[in-house]
Amino acid sequence: MEHIKIYHAHRLLAAPHHPEIIIEGPVAPGHLRELTMHPKLDAFRRPQEQLEALIEIAELPEGRIILARDGSTIVGYVTFHYPDEIERWSQGNMPDLIELGAIEVADDYRSLGLGKKLIKLAFEEDQMENVITFTTEYYWHWDLENSKLTVWEYRKMMEKLMKSVDMVWFATDDPEICSHPANCLMVRIGKNVPLSSIEQFDRIRFQQRFMY
């Protein structure tokens, strides 16, 4: 299938102390190699290692990186790619099932609404209408310490963020998601996704329906 990638770039005008912030993507690997990571982007890996991971994702046919940069420094990003082979979501090798994987914004830039702007840019010009986009939200990935939010406040914030691009809560019997009530599966089904893919995704979501 065709993975539609239409590059967009917007300057963030509502940030007087950071006049050089650009929201852009999907970005090419070569562009990423010209940038550096903010030192506080370390939620998943050390910053340089995370930059290398972003480059690898950008090189994938289905991979896309949407980023926010302050000059030549990446201060936030969102990744989209096929689900990991070890996860149940990769079952069936669905070509039109894409995971919104990681979203991270450096601490000093979290008051600018970058997360919402990053995600919304990814869906501009109907780029994602031929795929099912999903994200798995696990409370142990959330920055509860620095945000000073409770688990449920953070869950509400993440739901609101995902709903900004019409992702909604979907039920599942996935053990990891079911392991804590704050975890959740959020999904957006593009308007051009065939019924056969929706039905296949439903079979992946529920695999224990006949067990008691």
N, C-alpha and C positions, 0 to 999 in steps of 0.2 A: 504494500500500500504506500501511498505518497504521504510523507511527513511534511506538512506545509510549514515553512519557516519564513516569516516576513519581518525583517528587521525594523524596529522602531526605536527612536531615541527622544526623550523629553528632558528638558532642563527643569529642575525643581526650583520654582520661582518663590516659594513660600519659606525659604530658609535663608534669612539675611546673614547668618553667621557662616553659612556654607554655600556661597554663591556658585560654586563649581560642581554641584551635585548633578549628575546625569543619570537618568534611569534608561537602560537600553537592553536590547536583546531581540531575538536570540543572538548571542555573540559568537563569533568564530574563534577557533582555538588560537589563531595567530594574534588576535586582539588581546586575548587573555594573557598571552605570554609577555605582552608589553606592560602589564599592570602588576601591582603589588597588592598583597592582602593587608588589611588593617590588623594590627597585632591582637586586637580583642576578638577577632573572628576565630575562636578556638573551641567552639562548643563540640565539634566532632573530631577534629584533628588539629595538630599544630598548623598555623596559618599557611606556611609554605607547602605543606603536605596537602592541605585542603585545596590550594590553588592548583596543584598538580592533578587532583581528583576532578576539579571543575574542567580542566583542559581535556581530560580523558572523556568526560561526559559530552563535552561540546563536539568531540570528534565522532561520536556515535551518530548513525543515521537518524535515530529517533530522539537523540539527546538534545536538550536545549538548556542554556544558561541565561537567565535574566539577572542583570546586576545593577547595583547602584554604586557609582564611583564618585569620589570627591577628588577631582583632578585625575591623577593616575592611580589612586588608591581605592581598591574595592572595599566598600563599607557595608554592603549587604548583597545577598544573592538568593535566588530560588533555582532549584534544579528540577528537571523533568527527564525521565528516562524509563525504560522498561523495568518492571520489578525484578528484584534479585532472584537468582535461580533457586536459592534455598527457601524462598517464601512461597506460600500457597498461591499467591497472586500470579505467579509465573506459570502455573499449571495450564496446559492447553496452548502455551506459546501464542497468546492472542496478539496479533500485530496491531490491534487498535485499542490496547489497554496500556495506558501511560500513568506512571506514578509521579505525583508531585512529591519529590523525595525530601529534600532539606530546604529549610528556609532559615536564614540567619541574618541578623542585623547587629552591627557593632554597638556596644552599650551607649556610646556618646551620641548615637544617631537615632535612638529608639523613639524619640518624641516627635519625629517628622512624618510618621505614617508611611514609612518606606515599605513595610511588608505588604500593605494593601496595594500600593502603587506598583510594586514589582509583580505581584500576581495578576493584577488587572492588565498590565501591559502584555503578559503572555497570551492573553485571550483576544487581543485586538485583531480586527479584520477576520474574524471567524477562523483563526488558525487551528483551533482545537475542536471544530465541529464534527470531524470525522473520527474522533476518538472518545473513549471513556477515560476520564481523568479521575484518579482517586488519590487519597492520602490517608495514611494510618497515623492517628494521633495517639501517642503513648505518653502518659504523664511523666515517665522517668526521663524523657527528652526535654522537658520544659524547664526553663530557667526560673524556678520558683524562688531561689535565694535572692537573685538580683532584682527580680520584678516585684518582690514583696507581696505577691498574690498568693491566694490559697489555690489548691488544686482545682476547685470548682470555678473560681474566678478566672484562672488561666484557661480552663476548658471553654468557658463562655467567650473569652477573648478570641480563642482560636476558631471557634465556630463562627463568630461574627466575621472574622477575617476570610474564612473560606466561603461564607455565604455571599461575600462581595462579588464573587464570580459564579454565583448560582450553584455552588457545591452544597449538597445537603446530606444530612445524616442517613446512613443506610445500615440496616441490621445485618449481622453476620454471626456465625458461630466460631469464628477464628479464635483459637485458644488464647493467643496473646492479647487480643482486644478484649476478650471476655474476662481476662485475669484481673481487671480493675474497672469499676463502673465509670471512671472518668475517661478511660480510653474510648476512642470512637473511630469509625470509618466514615469518611466524607467523600462524596462522589458527584461528579458532573457528567451526564451523558450528552454528548454532542448531538445536535439535531440531525446529523447525517449518518449516525451510527445505525447499522442494520439490526433488525430484531434478533437475528441469529446471534449476534455478539452480545446483546443484552441478556439473552437467555443463557449463553455460556458463562457470562459473568455471574449470573444468579447461581449457577451450579457451583461456581468457585466459592461464592460467599457462604453457601450452606452445604455442608458435607456430612452433617450428623443428624439430618432431619428424621431419620428412621431409627435413631438410637434413643433408648429410654433409660 
